Amino acid sequence: MRHFLPTAIALAALALAGCAKAPLAALSATALPAPEAAERTLLAVPGRQALGSIAERQATVVRDVRYGRHAEQALDVYGTRERGARRPVVVWVHGGGWRLGDKANRLEAKRAYFKALGCVLVSVNYRLADPALPVGRRPMHPDQIRDVCAAIGWVKRNIAVHGGDPGSIVLMGHSAGGHLVSLAGTHPRYLAEAVGREGLGALKGVISVDTACYDLTTPQGPKVEAMVVNAFGTERAVRRDASPLFQVASGRQTPPFLVFVQGSASRVAEARAFHNATRRADPRQGGDRLEVVPGYNHMAINNAIGQPGETKVTPTITAFLRGVFGR
């Protein structure tokens, strides 16, 4: 059973913060509109859009699609019935300390924003590390990362039916979700298990929003360490396998990364270490960006994504998506 309590989710996320094609007939198969066009389009999204518009009539929502046998292995697709559409795809992975959260949480502004950009949005649930379950029955690493990668495999095989382009996928997540998308975009094995030989090449890019858990081998503060132990245990080899920082290897091509971080100097330093590692590993692709965001806390940076008029994270996401989808 998923946990929907907003207060509990917020507390878990705040604790983790210490852890560190064409939508409106204007796009090419995988291109995004210019930033100013996207801003104009954002004025015409649900809640601000005229009822009965073509875009609204063509929008589709398919909920609770199973990509695995477990009840929590489910996703929602916000697509289009537009004939012949091949829109770029954003796959969203929620946070919550690997033990809380749901694919529907804090999604309203994101849905409107990505639709305005001409993207199909897929929001993913994964098996949660429920602390009430004993070790052996509790989903723990690598269950969560395998679920995220299995969802990407489902997208590759099925998204064309929903108007998406299976060759244009960006993976994005916040907090624990940011950790999982970073691991999916760097680990040489888990994505290959789900999509085959294409491996990391299945992703056009990865956007990690304010996770500090790029290195799980270093013990954290008591609250965060309890969440890490709950989901990953105490064995160093397992925690190293689950650390995105240690999966980056020279010469191994990784997708471009956009990394957002806020907070303490140690959080920023860990994010910067990961950013530097991805840049050194594959300097040719040149799309990696690190954005230190002032003025937002861990929850606010997530809530800001796609908000009309927001200036600290949303325009950077727009520019990144235009870059990776426009190649």
Order of alpha helices (4+ residues) and beta strands (2+ residues): alpha-alpha-alpha-beta-beta-beta-alpha-beta-alpha-beta-alpha-alpha-beta-alpha-alpha-beta-alpha-beta-alpha-alpha
